[in-house]
Amino acid sequence: MKKETIYVTGGAGFVGSNLCEKLLLLKYKVVALDNFKTGRKFFLKKCLQNSNFQIKKLDLKNKKKLISAIKPNSVIFHLSANADLQFGIDNRLIDIKENIQVTHNILEACIKKKIKKIIFSSTGSVYGEANLYPTPENYKYPIQTSLYANSKNCCEGMITTYSKYFNLNYTIFRFVSVLGQKYTHGHVKDFCKKLIKNKKEIKIFGNGKQKKSYIHVDDCVNALILSIKNKKFDKEIFNLGTEDWITVNQSLNLICKILKLKPKVIREEKKRSGWPGDNPKILLSTNKIKKLGWKTKKNIKESIKDTVEYLISNPFLLK
C-alpha cells in the first residue's frame, strides 16, 4: 500500500525537522514547508540525503501559493507558529498573523485539496493559570493569560469548526515546552547563552520558583506519528508532557552543573512569573494518550542534559 505524502509546516524548525527525519525513516514522502525565518536548513541535512524529501520555501500567509503547493489527499502536520510568548505584549499582531491567519489558510487548503487529516500543535498554555494539576484535556478554561495561548485556542476552535462543517479529520496536541536536539528557543538556550557570556553571574526572570513541565522532542515526535497510525486519535485532543515538573531554579542548577559553573544568581524575588503571559505553573495530565500506548522515554533532567550537550556541540546556535 502506497503511503500518503506528508506535509510539515515549520518543517525546518525544531520539532518539525525531527518529525521529518522520523517520517522518512518510516518510508513516507515528506515535504517541509518553511519560510526559514526561524527554521534552519542545517536541521534538515539528513533529510536532504533522502530522495523522498522536498523543501519548499513558502510564506504560509500567502494562501494562494500555499494551496498550489499542496497535493490532494495528503496529510498535514501543522507545526508552524510564532512561539515567542514573552514578546507578545510588544508585538501584538504577530500571533494573529503567524498563528491564526496561517491556520485559517491551511484549513482552506485542507478543504480545497481534500486533505485526509490535519495534525495541529497547540500548547499547554491554553489552560492559563489553572488550579488543577496535572491539568486534564477537559479542564474548564480560565481567563487566557497570553496572546500566544489565545491564538492557539482560536486555532483549535477553527479546526473543530471546519471539522463540523466539512467532516475534516484532525488531531490536536497540547504540548508543554519541548527540549532536545535542534532546540532553538527557550530557557535552556537563554541560560546557556548568558553563562557562556558571563560565567560569574546570571540574571533570571522571575523568582525562579516557577514550576514547569517539559518533554523530549523524541517523545513528542513519537506521539505525533501515532496520530496517523491509530484511528483512535482521529478528531481528538491530547495533552503531551511528562509526569513531573521542575522549578526554574532547579533547571538552572542542573545546567550550571553540566557546564561546571557556579555563578551568582540574581532573581526578581517579588515576581512569580518571568514576563506578562508566563504561567508560573504548568503540568499536564497525559492519562488520555497513555491509554493508547504512548509513554515518555526520557525525564526532564535527561531532556535538559541532551539539550545543553547539543547546544554546546553546535555553538553557532548560541550566537
Contacts in CASP RR format, 6 or more apart in sequence:
PFRMAT RR
TARGET T0000
AUTHOR 0000-0000-0000
METHOD contacts of the structure
MODEL  1
MKKETIYVTGGAGFVGSNLCEKLLLLKYKVVALDNFKTGRKFFLKKCLQN
SNFQIKKLDLKNKKKLISAIKPNSVIFHLSANADLQFGIDNRLIDIKENI
QVTHNILEACIKKKIKKIIFSSTGSVYGEANLYPTPENYKYPIQTSLYAN
SKNCCEGMITTYSKYFNLNYTIFRFVSVLGQKYTHGHVKDFCKKLIKNKK
EIKIFGNGKQKKSYIHVDDCVNALILSIKNKKFDKEIFNLGTEDWITVNQ
SLNLICKILKLKPKVIREEKKRSGWPGDNPKILLSTNKIKKLGWKTKKNI
KESIKDTVEYLISNPFLLK
3 26 0 8 1.000
3 27 0 8 1.000
3 28 0 8 1.000
3 29 0 8 1.000
4 28 0 8 1.000
4 29 0 8 1.000
4 73 0 8 1.000
4 74 0 8 1.000
4 75 0 8 1.000
4 116 0 8 1.000
4 228 0 8 1.000
5 28 0 8 1.000
5 29 0 8 1.000
5 30 0 8 1.000
5 31 0 8 1.000
5 71 0 8 1.000
5 74 0 8 1.000
5 75 0 8 1.000
6 23 0 8 1.000
6 28 0 8 1.000
6 29 0 8 1.000
6 30 0 8 1.000
6 31 0 8 1.000
6 74 0 8 1.000
6 75 0 8 1.000
6 76 0 8 1.000
6 77 0 8 1.000
6 228 0 8 1.000
7 30 0 8 1.000
7 31 0 8 1.000
7 33 0 8 1.000
7 70 0 8 1.000
7 74 0 8 1.000
7 75 0 8 1.000
7 76 0 8 1.000
7 77 0 8 1.000
8 16 0 8 1.000
8 19 0 8 1.000
8 20 0 8 1.000
8 23 0 8 1.000
8 30 0 8 1.000
8 31 0 8 1.000
8 32 0 8 1.000
8 33 0 8 1.000
8 76 0 8 1.000
8 77 0 8 1.000
8 79 0 8 1.000
9 33 0 8 1.000
9 34 0 8 1.000
9 60 0 8 1.000
9 76 0 8 1.000
9 77 0 8 1.000
9 78 0 8 1.000
9 79 0 8 1.000
9 80 0 8 1.000
9 102 0 8 1.000
9 106 0 8 1.000
10 16 0 8 1.000
10 32 0 8 1.000
10 33 0 8 1.000
10 34 0 8 1.000
10 39 0 8 1.000
10 79 0 8 1.000
10 80 0 8 1.000
11 17 0 8 1.000
11 19 0 8 1.000
11 20 0 8 1.000
11 32 0 8 1.000
11 33 0 8 1.000
11 34 0 8 1.000
11 39 0 8 1.000
11 44 0 8 1.000
11 79 0 8 1.000
11 80 0 8 1.000
12 32 0 8 1.000
12 34 0 8 1.000
12 36 0 8 1.000
12 39 0 8 1.000
12 40 0 8 1.000
12 41 0 8 1.000
12 43 0 8 1.000
12 44 0 8 1.000
12 55 0 8 1.000
13 34 0 8 1.000
13 38 0 8 1.000
13 39 0 8 1.000
13 40 0 8 1.000
13 43 0 8 1.000
13 79 0 8 1.000
13 182 0 8 1.000
13 184 0 8 1.000
14 43 0 8 1.000
14 178 0 8 1.000
14 182 0 8 1.000
14 183 0 8 1.000
14 184 0 8 1.000
14 185 0 8 1.000
14 217 0 8 1.000
15 79 0 8 1.000
15 121 0 8 1.000
15 178 0 8 1.000
15 217 0 8 1.000
15 220 0 8 1.000
15 221 0 8 1.000
15 224 0 8 1.000
16 32 0 8 1.000
16 77 0 8 1.000
16 79 0 8 1.000
17 32 0 8 1.000
17 39 0 8 1.000
17 40 0 8 1.000
17 43 0 8 1.000
17 44 0 8 1.000
17 47 0 8 1.000
17 182 0 8 1.000
18 181 0 8 1.000
18 182 0 8 1.000
18 217 0 8 1.000
18 218 0 8 1.000
18 220 0 8 1.000
18 221 0 8 1.000
19 77 0 8 1.000
19 79 0 8 1.000
19 221 0 8 1.000
19 224 0 8 1.000
19 225 0 8 1.000
20 30 0 8 1.000
20 32 0 8 1.000
20 44 0 8 1.000
20 47 0 8 1.000
20 53 0 8 1.000
21 46 0 8 1.000
21 47 0 8 1.000
22 221 0 8 1.000
22 222 0 8 1.000
22 225 0 8 1.000
23 30 0 8 1.000
23 225 0 8 1.000
24 30 0 8 1.000
24 47 0 8 1.000
24 50 0 8 1.000
24 52 0 8 1.000
24 53 0 8 1.000
26 225 0 8 1.000
27 52 0 8 1.000
28 52 0 8 1.000
29 52 0 8 1.000
29 53 0 8 1.000
30 47 0 8 1.000
30 52 0 8 1.000
30 53 0 8 1.000
30 54 0 8 1.000
31 53 0 8 1.000
31 54 0 8 1.000
31 55 0 8 1.000
31 56 0 8 1.000
31 69 0 8 1.000
32 44 0 8 1.000
32 47 0 8 1.000
32 53 0 8 1.000
32 54 0 8 1.000
32 55 0 8 1.000
32 56 0 8 1.000
33 56 0 8 1.000
33 58 0 8 1.000
33 60 0 8 1.000
33 66 0 8 1.000
33 69 0 8 1.000
33 80 0 8 1.000
34 55 0 8 1.000
34 56 0 8 1.000
34 57 0 8 1.000
34 58 0 8 1.000
34 80 0 8 1.000
35 57 0 8 1.000
35 58 0 8 1.000
35 59 0 8 1.000
35 60 0 8 1.000
36 57 0 8 1.000
38 184 0 8 1.000
38 185 0 8 1.000
39 184 0 8 1.000
40 184 0 8 1.000
41 48 0 8 1.000
41 55 0 8 1.000
43 182 0 8 1.000
44 53 0 8 1.000
44 55 0 8 1.000
47 53 0 8 1.000
48 55 0 8 1.000
56 69 0 8 1.000
58 65 0 8 1.000
58 66 0 8 1.000
58 69 0 8 1.000
59 65 0 8 1.000
60 66 0 8 1.000
60 80 0 8 1.000
60 102 0 8 1.000
60 105 0 8 1.000
60 106 0 8 1.000
61 97 0 8 1.000
61 98 0 8 1.000
61 101 0 8 1.000
61 102 0 8 1.000
61 105 0 8 1.000
62 105 0 8 1.000
63 105 0 8 1.000
63 108 0 8 1.000
63 109 0 8 1.000
66 105 0 8 1.000
66 106 0 8 1.000
66 109 0 8 1.000
67 105 0 8 1.000
67 108 0 8 1.000
67 109 0 8 1.000
67 112 0 8 1.000
67 113 0 8 1.000
70 76 0 8 1.000
70 109 0 8 1.000
70 113 0 8 1.000
70 115 0 8 1.000
71 113 0 8 1.000
72 113 0 8 1.000
72 114 0 8 1.000
72 115 0 8 1.000
73 113 0 8 1.000
73 114 0 8 1.000
73 115 0 8 1.000
73 116 0 8 1.000
74 113 0 8 1.000
74 115 0 8 1.000
74 116 0 8 1.000
75 115 0 8 1.000
75 116 0 8 1.000
75 117 0 8 1.000
75 118 0 8 1.000
75 119 0 8 1.000
75 228 0 8 1.000
76 106 0 8 1.000
76 109 0 8 1.000
76 110 0 8 1.000
76 115 0 8 1.000
76 117 0 8 1.000
76 118 0 8 1.000
76 119 0 8 1.000
77 118 0 8 1.000
77 119 0 8 1.000
77 121 0 8 1.000
77 224 0 8 1.000
78 103 0 8 1.000
78 106 0 8 1.000
78 118 0 8 1.000
78 119 0 8 1.000
78 120 0 8 1.000
78 121 0 8 1.000
79 121 0 8 1.000
80 98 0 8 1.000
80 102 0 8 1.000
81 98 0 8 1.000
81 99 0 8 1.000
81 102 0 8 1.000
81 121 0 8 1.000
81 152 0 8 1.000
82 94 0 8 1.000
82 95 0 8 1.000
82 97 0 8 1.000
82 98 0 8 1.000
82 99 0 8 1.000
82 148 0 8 1.000
83 148 0 8 1.000
83 185 0 8 1.000
84 148 0 8 1.000
84 185 0 8 1.000
85 125 0 8 1.000
85 146 0 8 1.000
85 148 0 8 1.000
85 149 0 8 1.000
85 275 0 8 1.000
85 277 0 8 1.000
85 278 0 8 1.000
86 205 0 8 1.000
86 274 0 8 1.000
86 275 0 8 1.000
86 276 0 8 1.000
86 277 0 8 1.000
86 278 0 8 1.000
87 94 0 8 1.000
88 94 0 8 1.000
88 95 0 8 1.000
88 146 0 8 1.000
88 147 0 8 1.000
88 148 0 8 1.000
89 147 0 8 1.000
89 275 0 8 1.000
89 276 0 8 1.000
89 277 0 8 1.000
92 147 0 8 1.000
95 147 0 8 1.000
95 148 0 8 1.000
95 150 0 8 1.000
95 151 0 8 1.000
96 147 0 8 1.000
96 151 0 8 1.000
99 148 0 8 1.000
99 151 0 8 1.000
99 152 0 8 1.000
99 154 0 8 1.000
99 155 0 8 1.000
100 151 0 8 1.000
100 154 0 8 1.000
100 155 0 8 1.000
100 158 0 8 1.000
103 120 0 8 1.000
103 155 0 8 1.000
103 158 0 8 1.000
103 159 0 8 1.000
104 158 0 8 1.000
106 118 0 8 1.000
107 118 0 8 1.000
107 158 0 8 1.000
107 159 0 8 1.000
107 162 0 8 1.000
107 168 0 8 1.000
109 115 0 8 1.000
110 118 0 8 1.000
110 162 0 8 1.000
110 166 0 8 1.000
110 168 0 8 1.000
111 162 0 8 1.000
111 166 0 8 1.000
111 168 0 8 1.000
115 168 0 8 1.000
116 169 0 8 1.000
117 169 0 8 1.000
117 170 0 8 1.000
117 171 0 8 1.000
117 227 0 8 1.000
117 228 0 8 1.000
117 234 0 8 1.000
118 159 0 8 1.000
118 168 0 8 1.000
118 169 0 8 1.000
118 170 0 8 1.000
119 170 0 8 1.000
119 171 0 8 1.000
119 172 0 8 1.000
119 173 0 8 1.000
119 224 0 8 1.000
119 227 0 8 1.000
119 228 0 8 1.000
120 155 0 8 1.000
120 156 0 8 1.000
120 159 0 8 1.000
120 170 0 8 1.000
120 171 0 8 1.000
120 172 0 8 1.000
120 173 0 8 1.000
121 173 0 8 1.000
121 175 0 8 1.000
122 152 0 8 1.000
122 153 0 8 1.000
122 155 0 8 1.000
122 156 0 8 1.000
122 172 0 8 1.000
122 173 0 8 1.000
122 174 0 8 1.000
122 175 0 8 1.000
122 237 0 8 1.000
123 148 0 8 1.000
123 149 0 8 1.000
123 152 0 8 1.000
123 174 0 8 1.000
123 175 0 8 1.000
124 135 0 8 1.000
124 149 0 8 1.000
124 174 0 8 1.000
124 175 0 8 1.000
124 176 0 8 1.000
124 239 0 8 1.000
124 282 0 8 1.000
124 284 0 8 1.000
125 145 0 8 1.000
125 146 0 8 1.000
125 148 0 8 1.000
125 149 0 8 1.000
125 152 0 8 1.000
125 279 0 8 1.000
125 282 0 8 1.000
126 141 0 8 1.000
126 144 0 8 1.000
126 149 0 8 1.000
126 152 0 8 1.000
126 153 0 8 1.000
126 156 0 8 1.000
126 174 0 8 1.000
127 135 0 8 1.000
127 139 0 8 1.000
127 141 0 8 1.000
127 142 0 8 1.000
127 174 0 8 1.000
127 279 0 8 1.000
127 282 0 8 1.000
127 284 0 8 1.000
128 141 0 8 1.000
128 142 0 8 1.000
128 143 0 8 1.000
128 144 0 8 1.000
128 145 0 8 1.000
128 146 0 8 1.000
128 149 0 8 1.000
128 279 0 8 1.000
129 142 0 8 1.000
129 145 0 8 1.000
129 279 0 8 1.000
129 280 0 8 1.000
129 281 0 8 1.000
130 139 0 8 1.000
130 142 0 8 1.000
130 281 0 8 1.000
131 142 0 8 1.000
132 139 0 8 1.000
133 281 0 8 1.000
133 283 0 8 1.000
134 243 0 8 1.000
134 283 0 8 1.000
134 284 0 8 1.000
134 285 0 8 1.000
134 286 0 8 1.000
135 239 0 8 1.000
135 282 0 8 1.000
135 283 0 8 1.000
135 284 0 8 1.000
135 285 0 8 1.000
136 239 0 8 1.000
136 284 0 8 1.000
136 285 0 8 1.000
136 287 0 8 1.000
136 288 0 8 1.000
137 174 0 8 1.000
137 237 0 8 1.000
137 238 0 8 1.000
137 239 0 8 1.000
137 285 0 8 1.000
137 288 0 8 1.000
141 153 0 8 1.000
144 150 0 8 1.000
144 153 0 8 1.000
145 277 0 8 1.000
145 279 0 8 1.000
146 276 0 8 1.000
146 277 0 8 1.000
146 278 0 8 1.000
146 279 0 8 1.000
149 277 0 8 1.000
156 172 0 8 1.000
156 237 0 8 1.000
159 168 0 8 1.000
159 170 0 8 1.000
159 172 0 8 1.000
160 170 0 8 1.000
160 172 0 8 1.000
162 168 0 8 1.000
163 169 0 8 1.000
163 170 0 8 1.000
163 235 0 8 1.000
169 234 0 8 1.000
169 235 0 8 1.000
170 234 0 8 1.000
170 235 0 8 1.000
171 227 0 8 1.000
171 233 0 8 1.000
171 234 0 8 1.000
171 235 0 8 1.000
171 236 0 8 1.000
171 237 0 8 1.000
171 238 0 8 1.000
172 236 0 8 1.000
172 237 0 8 1.000
172 238 0 8 1.000
173 223 0 8 1.000
173 224 0 8 1.000
173 227 0 8 1.000
173 237 0 8 1.000
173 238 0 8 1.000
173 239 0 8 1.000
173 240 0 8 1.000
174 237 0 8 1.000
174 238 0 8 1.000
174 239 0 8 1.000
174 240 0 8 1.000
174 284 0 8 1.000
175 215 0 8 1.000
175 220 0 8 1.000
175 240 0 8 1.000
175 241 0 8 1.000
176 212 0 8 1.000
176 213 0 8 1.000
176 214 0 8 1.000
176 215 0 8 1.000
176 240 0 8 1.000
176 241 0 8 1.000
176 242 0 8 1.000
176 282 0 8 1.000
176 283 0 8 1.000
176 284 0 8 1.000
177 186 0 8 1.000
177 187 0 8 1.000
177 212 0 8 1.000
177 213 0 8 1.000
177 214 0 8 1.000
177 215 0 8 1.000
177 282 0 8 1.000
178 214 0 8 1.000
178 215 0 8 1.000
178 216 0 8 1.000
178 217 0 8 1.000
178 220 0 8 1.000
179 188 0 8 1.000
179 214 0 8 1.000
179 215 0 8 1.000
179 216 0 8 1.000
179 217 0 8 1.000
179 300 0 8 1.000
179 303 0 8 1.000
179 304 0 8 1.000
179 306 0 8 1.000
179 307 0 8 1.000
180 216 0 8 1.000
180 217 0 8 1.000
180 218 0 8 1.000
180 303 0 8 1.000
180 306 0 8 1.000
180 307 0 8 1.000
180 310 0 8 1.000
181 217 0 8 1.000
181 306 0 8 1.000
181 307 0 8 1.000
181 310 0 8 1.000
182 217 0 8 1.000
182 310 0 8 1.000
183 189 0 8 1.000
183 217 0 8 1.000
183 307 0 8 1.000
183 310 0 8 1.000
183 311 0 8 1.000
183 317 0 8 1.000
184 317 0 8 1.000
187 248 0 8 1.000
187 251 0 8 1.000
188 251 0 8 1.000
188 255 0 8 1.000
188 304 0 8 1.000
188 307 0 8 1.000
188 308 0 8 1.000
188 311 0 8 1.000
189 307 0 8 1.000
189 311 0 8 1.000
189 317 0 8 1.000
189 318 0 8 1.000
191 202 0 8 1.000
191 204 0 8 1.000
191 251 0 8 1.000
191 252 0 8 1.000
191 255 0 8 1.000
192 255 0 8 1.000
192 259 0 8 1.000
192 308 0 8 1.000
192 311 0 8 1.000
192 312 0 8 1.000
192 318 0 8 1.000
193 318 0 8 1.000
194 202 0 8 1.000
194 203 0 8 1.000
195 202 0 8 1.000
195 255 0 8 1.000
195 256 0 8 1.000
195 259 0 8 1.000
195 261 0 8 1.000
195 263 0 8 1.000
196 318 0 8 1.000
198 263 0 8 1.000
199 261 0 8 1.000
199 263 0 8 1.000
200 263 0 8 1.000
200 264 0 8 1.000
201 263 0 8 1.000
201 264 0 8 1.000
201 265 0 8 1.000
201 266 0 8 1.000
202 252 0 8 1.000
202 263 0 8 1.000
202 264 0 8 1.000
202 265 0 8 1.000
202 266 0 8 1.000
203 265 0 8 1.000
203 266 0 8 1.000
203 267 0 8 1.000
204 248 0 8 1.000
204 252 0 8 1.000
204 265 0 8 1.000
204 266 0 8 1.000
204 267 0 8 1.000
204 268 0 8 1.000
205 268 0 8 1.000
205 271 0 8 1.000
205 274 0 8 1.000
205 275 0 8 1.000
205 278 0 8 1.000
206 248 0 8 1.000
206 267 0 8 1.000
206 268 0 8 1.000
206 269 0 8 1.000
206 271 0 8 1.000
206 272 0 8 1.000
206 273 0 8 1.000
206 274 0 8 1.000
207 267 0 8 1.000
207 268 0 8 1.000
207 269 0 8 1.000
207 270 0 8 1.000
207 271 0 8 1.000
207 272 0 8 1.000
208 247 0 8 1.000
208 248 0 8 1.000
208 249 0 8 1.000
208 252 0 8 1.000
208 267 0 8 1.000
209 247 0 8 1.000
209 248 0 8 1.000
209 249 0 8 1.000
209 272 0 8 1.000
209 280 0 8 1.000
210 247 0 8 1.000
210 248 0 8 1.000
210 272 0 8 1.000
210 273 0 8 1.000
210 274 0 8 1.000
210 278 0 8 1.000
210 280 0 8 1.000
210 281 0 8 1.000
211 245 0 8 1.000
211 246 0 8 1.000
211 247 0 8 1.000
211 280 0 8 1.000
211 281 0 8 1.000
211 282 0 8 1.000
211 283 0 8 1.000
212 245 0 8 1.000
212 246 0 8 1.000
212 247 0 8 1.000
212 248 0 8 1.000
212 251 0 8 1.000
212 281 0 8 1.000
212 282 0 8 1.000
213 241 0 8 1.000
213 242 0 8 1.000
213 244 0 8 1.000
213 245 0 8 1.000
213 246 0 8 1.000
213 282 0 8 1.000
213 283 0 8 1.000
213 284 0 8 1.000
213 300 0 8 1.000
214 241 0 8 1.000
214 242 0 8 1.000
214 246 0 8 1.000
214 300 0 8 1.000
214 303 0 8 1.000
214 304 0 8 1.000
215 240 0 8 1.000
215 241 0 8 1.000
215 242 0 8 1.000
215 296 0 8 1.000
215 303 0 8 1.000
216 296 0 8 1.000
216 297 0 8 1.000
216 298 0 8 1.000
216 302 0 8 1.000
216 303 0 8 1.000
216 306 0 8 1.000
218 297 0 8 1.000
218 298 0 8 1.000
219 240 0 8 1.000
219 241 0 8 1.000
219 242 0 8 1.000
219 296 0 8 1.000
219 297 0 8 1.000
219 298 0 8 1.000
220 240 0 8 1.000
222 294 0 8 1.000
223 238 0 8 1.000
223 240 0 8 1.000
223 289 0 8 1.000
223 294 0 8 1.000
226 233 0 8 1.000
226 292 0 8 1.000
226 293 0 8 1.000
226 294 0 8 1.000
227 233 0 8 1.000
230 292 0 8 1.000
232 292 0 8 1.000
233 292 0 8 1.000
236 288 0 8 1.000
238 286 0 8 1.000
238 288 0 8 1.000
238 289 0 8 1.000
239 284 0 8 1.000
239 285 0 8 1.000
239 286 0 8 1.000
239 288 0 8 1.000
239 289 0 8 1.000
240 284 0 8 1.000
240 286 0 8 1.000
240 289 0 8 1.000
241 284 0 8 1.000
241 286 0 8 1.000
241 296 0 8 1.000
242 286 0 8 1.000
242 296 0 8 1.000
242 299 0 8 1.000
242 300 0 8 1.000
243 286 0 8 1.000
243 296 0 8 1.000
244 283 0 8 1.000
244 299 0 8 1.000
244 300 0 8 1.000
245 281 0 8 1.000
245 282 0 8 1.000
245 283 0 8 1.000
245 300 0 8 1.000
246 300 0 8 1.000
246 301 0 8 1.000
246 304 0 8 1.000
249 265 0 8 1.000
251 304 0 8 1.000
252 265 0 8 1.000
254 301 0 8 1.000
254 304 0 8 1.000
254 305 0 8 1.000
255 304 0 8 1.000
255 308 0 8 1.000
256 262 0 8 1.000
256 263 0 8 1.000
258 304 0 8 1.000
258 305 0 8 1.000
258 308 0 8 1.000
258 309 0 8 1.000
259 308 0 8 1.000
259 312 0 8 1.000
268 274 0 8 1.000
272 280 0 8 1.000
273 279 0 8 1.000
273 280 0 8 1.000
274 280 0 8 1.000
286 294 0 8 1.000
298 306 0 8 1.000
311 317 0 8 1.000
311 318 0 8 1.000
END
